[in-house]
């Protein structure tokens, strides 16, 4: 739907679209927690809101903006394939910056993910360097946001709805000023030039409502199924997005490009399976001889099970 907004409605303002998503998410989370009371509010100290949640909101904001920017320049299928790179960037950042160690099977499972994305990138007929870099840095932002959430919000045990409740207003505040300064005049010109601006605005705000509903539904999926089921469902979503992207926008897909996308999806499924198997190990299960027990990190943190980045 975001791609449709950028391409078909000619609303080429990714900052404004992201800001609309954050506004809808803020309202939606407030309704769920405060009005409908479907989830209890997790209280956070005011000081922690600025010292812990605000930095994460900043990274969260960058992540969403980069995702929308990439959609302006590359097809949905290519962008979704690159986002599958997030587990690899998460593991690499935790290993490089936080000096955490991982089971060798985790590293092995990343090989098809990276290889599939490289094959997809090389054979992508609609390749755009700026869009590719935006999507890639978006993966890094997603990984950084998730790692910060684990290290800075330890003890609060946030769920997806409470995370959106606290982070979306901060993200709206962060993004509103640059969106107004950089895209305000362009949005006004678009509004006066578009033949049906009010219909287009309904579609734009509908994408924001869907963005919030996605977060809400993911919360239930994670808590109602296993990690493997959620991982496989996520890969199925990528496959469906690739197919629908081709049917609607007719972006060209070569044979090798399809093979690379398939390899990436298989790699993500294998990664989820390995993490699930490692999580089932008992404390006395033997580990790799060369890996010190105290430095072993069996379960690398990924965004699928901590914070959702698809607002």
N, C-alpha and C positions, 0 to 999 in steps of 0.2 A: 504493500500500500504506500509506503514511503517512496519507493521508486516510481510509482504511478503519480504521486504528487509532484515529484521533481520533473518527470518526463512529460506526462500527459497534461497536467495542469499548469505546467511551466512555472511552478512556484519553486524557484531555485534558491531557496534560503534555508540552508540546513540548521543554522543557529536558531531561527525562529521556529522551525518544526520541532527541534529538540526542546525549546522552551515550552511549547504547547504540550508536549508529552509530559514534561515535569509538572506543569500546572494541573493537568488531568490526573496525574498520579498522586499529587498532593491532595486533591479533592477526593479522589477515590479512596485513598488510605484513611483519610479523616472520616469518611462515611462508614467504612467498614469497622473502624475501631471505636469511634465516638458515637455515631448515630445508630448503626445496626448492631454494634457490640458483638460482632462475630468472632473477634479476637481481642484478648485483653491487652491493654497498653502496658508495655514494658517501660517502667520509669527510668529515666537517665538524668544524672546530675547536670544542672545547667553548665557547670564548668567543663564537664566531659563532652557536652554537645559541641562546644567550640574547639576544645583541644583534641577531641578524638573523631567526632562525626564530621565536622567541617572539612578537615583535610581529605577524608574519604569521599565526601561529596564533591570536592574539587576534582579528584581523579575520576570519580563516577561521571561527572559532567563531561570531562575530556573524552572519556570512553564513548559516551553516547554521541557526542558531536562528531568524533572521528568516524563512527559508524555511518552516520547520515551523510557526512562529506564524501565518504568512499562511494556511497550509493549514487552520487551525482555523476561519477566518472566511470564506474565499472558495473557490470551486470550483477543482478542479485545472486545468480549461481556462483559466480567467482567470489563475491564478497562472503557468502555463506561458507564456501570451502576454506577461505583464509581464516575465518573465525574458528574453524575446527583446530587451528594451530594453538589455541589458548592453553590446552593442557601442557603442551611442550614448553611454551614460554613461562608458565607457572613453575614447572619443575626446574627449568634452567635458572630462573631468578632466585628461587629458594636455595638452589645449590651455589650460585655465584655470590649472592649478596648475604644470605643468611647462613651459608655454609652448612646446609642440611644435606644429609646423604640419603640416597634412595636405593631400593632393591634393584638389582641388575635387570630384572624383568620389566620394571617400570621404564628404564632407559630403552630396552629392546622394543617395547610397545610404541615408543615415540618414532622409531625409524620409519614405519609405513606412513605415519601421519606427515612427517616432514617430507618424505620422498614423494608422497602423493600430491602435496601442495606445490612442490618444486615442479613436478611434471605438469600439473594443471597450469601453473604460471607460465611456463615456457611455451605451452601449446595454446594458451588463451588467445583467441582471435580478436577479442575486444580489450586487449591489455592496455592499461593506462598507468603510467608510473606513479602519478600523483594519487590516484585512487587506490592503487596497490599499497603504497606507503601509508596512506591514511588508515586502511584496514589493518595493516600489520602493526602499526603503532597503537591502534585500537585494541589489539590483542594484548600488547604489553600493558596498556592502561587497565584492561580488565584484570590481568594477573596481579598487577600492583595493588589495585583496589581490593582484591580478595585477600591478599596477604596482609594488607593493612587492617582489614576487618578482623582477621584472626588475632593479630598482635595487639591491636588497640581497643577492641571491644570485648576482650576476654572477660568472661564473667557475666555479661549481660544476656547471653544466649538468645540473640536476636533471631527472629524468623523473617521471612520475606516481607510480610506486610508491615511489621514494625520498622524494618530497614527502610522501606519506601517512605513510611510516615515521617521518619526523622531526616532522611537524606534528600528527598525530593524538594522540600521547601528551600533548603540550603542551595541545591543545584539551580533552582529557579532564580534565586537571588543572585547567584554567581553569573548566570547566563543572560539575565534580563538586560543588563547594561550594555555588554558588547553586541547583543542582538539588536538592540535599539539603535546604537551608534553606527554599526556596520551595515545593517540591513533595513533599518527603519524606512529610509527614503525609497528603497527598492520595493518594499512591501506596499507602500502607499501608491507608487506608480503602477505596480501590478494590479492593485485593487481597482484603480480607475480604468485600466486598460483591459482587464479581463471581461469577457462578455457575460459571465455569470459568476460574479465574485462570491455571492452568499452561498451558492451551492458548493463552490470550491472550498469555502471556509468550513462548511459542515463536514465535508470529506476530511479536511485537515484535522479538525477536532475529533472526528471519529477515529482517526488513527491514534490519537492520544488516548481515547477511551479503550481501544483495543490493546494499546501498550500496557495500560494498567491491568486490564483483565488477564493479559498474558502472565503478568507477575503473580496475580492471585491464583490462577489455575496451576501454575508451576509449583506454588507452595503446597497445594493438595497432592499433586503428583508425587513430589519428593517424599511426602510423609505417608502416602498410601501404597507406594511400591518400593522395590529394592533399587539400589544404586545402578545395578546393571540394566534393569528395565528402563530407568530414566535415561541412561546413557544411550541405549538402543533407540528409544523414542526420539531423543534429540537428533540422532543420526538419520532417522526416518524423516524428521522434519526438514533436514538439509536436503535430502533426496527429493522430497515433495517440492521444496522451494526451487530447486534446480529445474524440475520439470515444469512447474507453473511459470517460472521466469521465462523459459523457452517458449511456452505456449502463448503467453501474453505479449512479451516484448520481442520474441523471435531473435534473440541474440544468438549469433552463431556459436555452435559447440562442435569442436572437432572430435574425432574418435579417441585420440590420445588424451584430450581434455576430459572426456567422460571417464576414461580409464583412471586418470589421476584422481578425479573426484571419488571414484569408487574405492581406490586404494586408501584414500584419506578416511573415508567412512568406515572401512574395515579396520583401519588402525585405531580409530576412536573407540570402536566396539571392543577391540582387543584390550585397549587401555582400561576401559571400564571393567572388563572381565578380570584383568590382573589385579586391579585395586580391590575388587570384591573378594578375590581369592586371598589376598594378603590380609584383608580385614577379618577373615574367618580364622586366621591362624591363632592358635593359643599362645600365651606368653612363653611357653617352653619350646615352641617350634624352632628347630635349628635355623640359623640365618647364614648368610654368605660368610665364609671364613675370614675374608679380608675386610669385612665391614664391622667396625666396632659396634657392640650392642647399643651403647648409649647415644651413638650418632645416627642410628638407623631411623629413617622416617618412612614408615610403611605406607602411610596414607597422605600423599601430597594434597595440599589444599587446592581445589578448583572451584570455579565460580558456580558450577551446576548445583553444588550442595551447600553453598554458603550464602552467596548474594547473587541474585539474578541481574544481568547487565543488559536486558533487552527492553528496558523501558523506552 
